[in-house]
């Protein structure tokens, strides 16, 4: 049930009166194929994947899933999600806008490489309706085998994987003499987006997770030279405008602003950890922003970043004069 929706943060609670979860099981019930000890003893059916998938989907949306339980009395699962208000789109001039429904020309095959099946399925669900053929690989080694067996038209390559990370996988693809195949790196860590590293491994583009459809389609349009089927030009083909510089290091300011706009709490925590490690002088400011993230106060965080940008601009003008 929806418990409340305040300041663009929705909180859902699911309460049961079942057998409950022992304290020692609370941390591992979100792991694949794990079940609580009480469930195993009573022979309750289940594969141990439901909570894993729910947890992954919540994280992909930048949210938070927590559980409280008392053995013998049931459990309470709470989900917090940043669900910003959407306004009616402005009435366009002329004919109404129609989104992309496909592309002109022969069907293209994309190899989606990610060790999380949910991530592969989400990309497939986004791209299959547009007419792409989708092949999947669950690891860097599977990717290399698939490319050698039958070269796709492009590879969407996750960076963080257990056996070979995406960077090493891309290097090995190029080492096999496959030089023209477009490789698009995909990562939840915005700081992995380094042009020098993309050039080093021979990758053509970088797309952040959670994947925004317009950004992914822009990369595919550029590197596969696609012509989309749409009545009007689709907004979003130009890269998002960069925010103004802030008092923070520029790369962190850009990443924090983007993650705040997405409402991606987990990504913001990771970025703030990296900010504190790389720039100890920003520790107090990072702590203040972390407090806003923990309250899911993303609008306030964006205001904080905008105010810092204005102060930095005023200081720069004063120094110049």
Secondary structure, DSSP 8 states (H G I E B T S, - for coil): -EEEEETTEEEEEEE--SS---GGGTTTTTSTT---HHHHHHT----S-HHHHHHHHHHHTT-EEEEEEETTTEEEEEEEEE----------SSS------EESSS--EEEEE-S-HHHHHHHHHHHGGGT-EEEEESSHHHHHHHHHHS--SEEEEES--SSS-HHHHHHHHHHTT--SSEEEEEES-GGG--HHHHHHHT--EEEESS--HHHHHHHHHHHHT--EE-SS--TT-S--------SS-HHHHHHHHHHHHHT-HHHHHHHHHHHHHH-GGGHHHHHHHHHHHHTT-HHHHHHHHHHHHHHHHHHHHHHH-
